[in-house]
Amino acid sequence: MATYYLNADSGDNGNDGSSGSPWETVAYARTQATDGDTLILQTATAHYISGTVTFAEGLTIQGETTDPANHIVDFNAGNYSWELGAYTYTIKYLTFTNFNEGKSGYYPILSLTNSGTYTIENCVFRDGGVEAGTNSNYGGGVIGKGSAITNATVTVRNCLFYKIDSAHDTNYGVLITVMGASNSFTLTGCTFYFGTTETYYPAKVMALTATPNDSKNNIFYNGSGEAIEVAYSPASDGTYSCHYNMTSPPAGTGNITSDPLFVDPDNDNFHLRATSPCIDAGTLI
């Protein structure tokens, strides 16, 4: 298992991929990497995605530091995806932005498939658009797959989602989609923020039929004035979480509906104030 480096500012795909001689693009790096390798995105202006990248090997893809703000993956306002295969992936310390996942397909920006194992942690998803084509087709989103998949294990933890709107209209749009009862889904320590800057709003945060579906220690904030549903399935699987102004909040163990009291969300500061009701309101995991 090897480790390779990428730098969108100083890298070149003719380099050897070492720390001092990084490659430039994710699309090229995946053609050189093999199953189990690690791709490290160095601090750069932004790593621009100009088309869908299909991965045929399991990888760790991460930022060089633990601050996602240093490693921006910019989708160029395109309807592009990282199509992850039936392997093991860990994606962490990255910021995904400027995506526009519309009606045309089943593929979110991180597209999953049958029998894969996916861990997405300490990432930020912001300033993008999601939409689905019909009530039963949750096509363009952030994480998942619009059509049903089987036997996948999906873990999303300590991620932040904000300034994400429904790309074309108010009727549809889902951020996370894991359809299929044979899948396992875990969501912990994540924050979803819907403010007043979006043009349209997604109808649901999630579309799930995964079993088990374990969601806890999350914050869902709806300051938009629009109806947005978390949509757990089953509803009882959402526990020890804050659902502020969300439609039909679940009555699961430890849930609250109070304002979480972020420090300054208008300026991207989602730390909690000292008086936040969310402090010490979660559960050990």
C-alpha positions as a printed Julia matrix, in Angstrom:
285×3 Matrix{Float64}:
   0.0    0.0     0.0
   1.48   3.29   -1.16
   0.83   6.95   -0.37
   0.66   9.54   -3.13
   0.29  13.31   -3.03
  -1.68  15.81   -5.12
  -1.36  19.58   -5.4
  -3.6   21.52   -7.77
  -1.29  24.56   -7.69
   2.21  23.1    -8.02
   1.54  19.51   -9.07
   2.01  17.92  -12.46
   0.69  14.59  -13.7
   4.16  13.92  -15.09
   5.6   13.87  -11.55
   6.11  10.75   -9.46
   3.37  11.5    -6.89
   5.71  11.93   -3.94
   5.3   14.7    -1.36
   7.89  16.88   -3.06
   6.77  15.97   -6.58
   2.96  15.7    -6.39
   0.49  14.91   -9.14
  -2.04  17.54  -10.17
  -5.43  15.85  -10.58
  -7.54  13.25   -8.81
  -8.56  11.79  -12.17
  -4.94  11.0   -13.02
  -4.03   9.81   -9.52
  -6.76   7.16   -9.53
  -5.31   5.63  -12.7
  -1.96   5.16  -10.93
  -3.2    4.02   -7.51
  -4.04   0.45   -6.58
  -6.41  -1.01   -3.99
  -5.51   0.1    -0.46
  -3.43   3.12   -1.46
  -3.79   6.6     0.04
  -4.18   9.84   -1.92
  -3.31  12.98    0.06
  -4.51  16.36   -1.19
  -2.03  19.01   -0.17
  -3.06  22.54    0.72
  -3.87  24.36   -2.52
  -6.22  26.99   -3.96
  -8.67  24.26   -5.01
  -8.65  20.85   -6.63
 -10.96  21.33   -9.6
 -13.11  18.48  -10.92
 -13.89  18.78  -14.64
 -15.71  15.48  -15.1
 -16.89  12.34  -13.35
 -14.12  10.18  -11.86
 -14.8    6.44  -11.69
 -12.78   4.57   -9.06
 -12.0    0.89   -9.65
 -10.06   0.4    -6.42
 -10.51   1.06   -2.72
  -8.66   4.13   -1.47
  -8.19   6.54    1.38
  -8.58  10.06    0.01
  -7.78  12.76    2.53
  -6.45  16.21    3.16
  -2.87  16.68    4.28
  -4.02  18.5     7.44
  -7.07  17.9     9.62
  -8.69  21.2     8.53
 -11.05  20.63    5.57
 -10.81  24.33    4.64
  -7.25  23.68    3.41
  -8.33  21.04    0.88
 -11.15  22.22   -1.38
 -12.61  19.94   -4.03
 -14.44  22.21   -6.49
 -16.88  20.58   -8.91
 -16.95  23.56  -11.28
 -20.76  23.9   -11.0
 -20.98  20.62  -12.9
 -23.17  17.55  -12.54
 -20.13  15.38  -11.8
 -19.48  12.53   -9.38
 -16.79  10.55   -7.7
 -18.16   7.1    -8.51
 -16.87   4.82   -5.77
 -16.75   1.11   -6.51
 -17.43  -2.04   -4.46
 -14.33  -1.6    -2.34
 -13.34   0.03    0.96
 -13.04   3.81    1.01
 -12.19   6.4     3.63
 -12.69  10.05    2.69
 -11.74  12.71    5.23
 -10.56  16.28    5.83
 -11.93  17.6     2.53
 -14.34  20.4     1.57
 -16.64  19.63   -1.38
 -18.16  22.68   -3.04
 -19.69  24.19   -6.19
 -21.57  21.05   -7.21
 -24.84  20.93   -9.14
 -26.34  17.47   -9.0
 -29.49  17.69  -11.09
 -32.26  15.6   -12.59
 -30.22  13.82  -15.22
 -28.94  10.85  -13.23
 -28.77   8.77  -10.09
 -25.33  10.02   -9.05
 -24.57  12.23   -6.05
 -21.12  13.8    -5.78
 -20.01  10.76   -3.74
 -21.78   7.93   -5.56
 -21.92   4.53   -3.87
 -22.61   1.04   -5.18
 -23.36  -2.54   -4.11
 -21.19  -4.22   -1.45
 -18.88  -1.27   -0.83
 -17.69  -0.03    2.56
 -17.62   3.75    2.82
 -16.46   5.99    5.66
 -16.87   9.72    5.13
 -15.67  11.77    8.06
 -14.59  15.27    9.02
 -15.67  16.68    5.66
 -17.58  19.82    4.68
 -20.2   19.95    1.92
 -21.23  23.51    1.03
 -22.41  25.88   -1.7
 -23.99  23.33   -4.01
 -27.27  22.16   -5.49
 -29.09  18.83   -5.26
 -32.26  17.6    -6.89
 -34.23  14.51   -7.77
 -36.35  13.88  -10.81
 -39.43  12.27   -9.22
 -40.64  11.26   -5.78
 -39.15   7.79   -6.22
 -35.9    8.9    -7.87
 -33.62  10.72   -5.44
 -31.01  11.22   -8.14
 -28.62  14.1    -7.6
 -27.5   14.44   -4.03
 -24.41  14.6    -1.86
 -23.82  11.01   -0.66
 -25.44   7.76   -1.79
 -27.19   6.6    -4.94
 -30.57   7.47   -6.36
 -31.39   3.88   -7.21
 -31.36   1.02   -4.7
 -28.05  -0.62   -3.81
 -27.36  -3.76   -1.76
 -25.01  -4.9     1.03
 -23.21  -1.58    1.41
 -21.89  -0.25    4.72
 -22.05   3.54    4.9
 -20.7    5.64    7.78
 -20.93   9.43    7.8
 -19.55  11.17   10.87
 -18.46  14.61   12.0
 -19.41  16.26    8.71
 -20.93  19.69    8.06
 -23.56  20.37    5.37
 -24.67  23.94    4.62
 -25.68  26.36    1.85
 -27.04  23.46   -0.19
 -30.19  24.14   -2.15
 -32.49  22.22   -4.46
 -30.89  22.99   -7.77
 -33.96  23.71   -9.87
 -37.19  23.75   -7.88
 -38.74  23.42   -4.44
 -40.3   19.98   -4.82
 -37.41  17.57   -4.59
 -33.89  17.2    -3.36
 -32.19  14.9    -0.87
 -28.71  15.18    0.63
 -28.08  11.54    1.61
 -29.7    8.54   -0.11
 -29.14   4.93    0.93
 -31.97   2.83   -0.49
 -32.11  -0.92    0.12
 -32.83  -2.88    3.3
 -29.62  -4.94    3.12
 -27.44  -1.84    3.58
 -26.11  -0.53    6.89
 -26.09   3.23    7.51
 -24.6    5.2    10.41
 -24.79   8.97   10.84
 -23.11  10.52   13.89
 -21.86  13.94   14.95
 -23.0   15.75   11.79
 -24.5   19.22   11.36
 -27.04  20.14    8.66
 -27.78  23.86    8.36
 -30.5   25.4     6.19
 -30.45  29.19    6.43
 -31.9   31.99    4.33
 -29.33  32.14    1.5
 -30.58  29.22   -0.59
 -32.82  29.84   -3.6
 -34.84  26.65   -3.1
 -34.69  24.08   -0.36
 -34.37  20.3    -0.49
 -37.5   18.49    0.64
 -35.64  15.95    2.75
 -32.27  15.56    4.38
 -32.21  11.8     3.83
 -33.92   9.01    1.92
 -33.22   5.76    3.74
 -34.4    2.18    3.77
 -31.12   0.83    5.11
 -31.27  -1.62    8.03
 -29.74  -0.98   10.47
 -29.98   2.8    10.33
 -28.18   4.31   13.31
 -28.33   8.1    13.58
 -27.36   9.95   16.73
 -25.6   13.06   18.07
 -26.53  15.14   15.02
 -27.84  18.7    14.63
 -30.46  19.61   12.02
 -31.15  23.35   11.84
 -33.9   24.81    9.67
 -33.97  28.59    9.61
 -35.33  28.77    6.07
 -39.03  29.03    6.88
 -39.65  26.14    4.48
 -40.77  22.58    5.25
 -37.73  20.3     5.38
 -37.95  16.78    6.77
 -35.1   14.69    8.12
 -36.91  11.51    6.98
 -35.4    8.75    9.07
 -36.49   5.25    8.16
 -37.62   3.92   10.55
 -38.24   7.19   12.39
 -37.29   5.71   15.76
 -33.69   5.31   14.63
 -32.96   9.03   15.07
 -31.85   9.58   18.68
 -29.92  12.06   20.84
 -30.11  14.72   18.14
 -31.34  18.29   17.75
 -34.11  18.92   15.18
 -34.66  22.67   15.17
 -37.72  23.69   13.08
 -37.58  20.44   11.12
 -40.84  19.01    9.78
 -42.17  16.03   11.79
 -39.2   15.68   14.16
 -38.88  12.17   15.6
 -39.75  11.51   19.22
 -36.78   9.18   19.69
 -34.77   8.9    22.88
 -32.79  12.02   23.77
 -34.02  14.17   20.89
 -34.54  17.92   21.37
 -35.98  20.68   19.18
 -34.31  23.76   20.72
 -32.21  26.28   18.8
 -28.65  24.86   18.96
 -27.21  28.4    19.25
 -24.34  28.42   16.77
 -21.75  31.15   17.29
 -22.02  32.87   13.87
 -23.42  30.66   11.1
 -23.76  33.6     8.68
 -19.97  33.7     8.68
 -19.5   29.94    8.61
 -18.84  29.55   12.34
 -20.86  26.54   13.49
 -19.26  26.17   16.89
 -21.76  26.08   19.72
 -22.17  28.91   22.19
 -21.48  28.11   25.82
 -25.23  28.22   26.51
 -26.18  25.8    23.72
 -28.7   23.12   24.75
 -26.81  20.66   22.55
 -23.74  20.63   24.8
 -23.64  17.36   26.76
 -27.0   16.36   25.24
 -25.58  13.53   23.14
 -24.67   9.98   24.02
 -21.4    8.08   24.13
 -20.59   6.11   21.0
